[in-house]
């Protein structure tokens, strides 16, 4: 299993469940060192607000889920939302 694969699956699943256009969602994993990955999330322009949420609450929850998934793999993870 590739490093960050669980994180990628979790982030992809959660983001696609939130947005109106799940086919427009892409999650790209970027290595940030031996034990760290960053999930770069891209969505349709109209869906970015949904993913970030009011005061960033949804984004914070997605990051927490990614962190828990990363812990399962013995690594650390962050999530970046790109437009």
Secondary structure, 3 states (H helix, E strand, C coil): CCCCHHHHHHHHHHHHHHCCCHHHCEEEEEECCCCEEEEEEECCHHHHHHHHCHHHHHHHHHHHHHHHHHHHHCCEEEEEEEC
